[in-house]
Amino acid sequence: MAFQKQTVRDRSWSGVKTLVRCDFNVPLENGVITDDRRITEALPTIRFLLENGASVILCSHLGRPKGVTPEFSLAPVAARLTELLGMPVPLLLDCVGPEVAAACAALEPGQVVLLENVRFHAEEEKNDPAFAASLASLAQAYVNDAFGTAHRAHASTEGVAHLLPAVAGFLIEKELAYLGKALTDPARPFVAILGGAKVKDKIAVIDSLLPKVDHLIIGGGMAFTFIKAAGGQIGGSLLDETNLAYAADLLKNHGEKLLLPTDVVIASEVSPTASTSVVPSGEIPEGMLGLDIGPVSIARFGEVVRAAHTIVWNGPMGVFEMGPFEAGTRGVAQALADAEGTTIVGGGDSAAAIDKFGFSDDVSHVSTGGGASLEFLEGKVLPGIAALLDK
């Protein structure tokens, strides 16, 4: 599936004031950025525009502030961009208003500024037309490169795109090239690995992927609903009771495609110092919790993953943040790193895990958008992309 939207390559940028929506929603600890992947992923688009004579006005959200909240200022992002681009990236004190308009009007070709957090205004998430118009008035063209928020119809992701000539940046193009090919024309065998806590969060993606994949591996907390539906004893493990019938139905009609853990790591509490044991997945004693997949399952899942030619992974296999329960997620990450095929990690916790275990550079693509990649895999239209100009 060729990318059907115009990209920055399809227009001339010389002397064009350009509003670029990035996803600079980076993790911060005490004002220090702990992972700058989302910033570095935006650099190819920013550099391309600057080199081609645009004056660039960057905008983004950060966190979920209620009104103007200093700890959600984009100041650390402006400082990091200044380092990475090797040129000043001033942070304006707001994203709309007369002072902002004047600063943007004064921008010369090849210069760049960053607007303050768009979510300091409640109108951003309401996709308020007047707020979108204020943002649009700063520029002559719009580039969306914020895949992580493409599933949100907000003023800076969707509203603005109807008011200015709007095209995609390189990151959105790359995200959709990988995810789109997996959904429409995967090299086979095609394997999807789904983890995470709740079945209900993944029903739409299971329904979308099942007809397309050769194998669907299910791990994490959601596996216990399937194990219970198959007649297993799951002790005090996570159970999505409302979707037991759904799980039973899948096992009955698609059992040959589904791979569930056959052994699990159990403990009496979720704690980094918990003492653990390994039991068959359907034989968890009362009062014990299944918190990771076991060694037999790691080996079996790994074998299937290494033999695949397209692999999509979304969701960890256990409570990987804690030492006693990290082996399953690490094992899957290792198998993806070893696989010869196209390996796509769907953002969120999976991206954090592959990063933690040091395999980010050994997979084909790590998505910058957890929610957006999930909705795309569900087959949903992403409003921030739908609003861009067609080729």
CORDACOR-V925802 format. One line per field, one symbol per residue. phi: phi as a letter, one per 30 degrees, with the letter a starting at -180 (. if undefined). burial: b if it has 9 or more other C-alpha atoms within 8 Angstrom, else e. A space follows every 50 residues. Layout:
# CORDACOR-V925802
phi->???
burial->???
This chain:
# CORDACOR-V925802
phi->.ddccdbeddbccdicdbdcdcccdcdbbhicdcaceddddddedddedd dcidcccdbacbibdcidbedcddeddedddedddiadbdcddacbjedd eddddddceicbbcddedddcddeddhdedddddddddbcabbcbcddcd dcccddcbedddcbebbcddddededdddddedcaddcdcccccbjdcdd dceddddddedccdbbccbiedddddddddjdcchcdebcedcddddddd ddcbedcdccdcbbccadadadcddbbcbedcbddeiccdbadddddedd ddddddddcbbcbbjddadddcedbcddddddddddddddddcbcdihdd dddddecicedccdacddbdddddddddiddcedceddddd
burial->eeeebbbbeeeebebbbbbbbbbbbbebeeeebeeeebbeebbebbbebb ebbbbbbbbbbbeebeeebeebbbebbbbebbeebeeebebbebbbeeeb bebbeebebbbbbbbbbbbbebbbbebbeebbbbbbebbbbbbbbbbbbb bbbbbbbbbbbbebbbbbbbbbbebbbbbbbbbeebeebbbbbbbbebbe ebeebbbbbbeebbbbbbbbbbbbbbbbbeebbbbbbbbbeebbeebbeb beeebebbbbbbbbbbbbeeeeebeeebbbbbbbeeebbbbbbbbebbbe bbbbbbebbbbbbbbbbbbbebebbbbbbbbbbbbbbebeebbbbbbbbb bbbbbeeebbeebebbbbbbbbbbbbbbeebbbbbebbbee
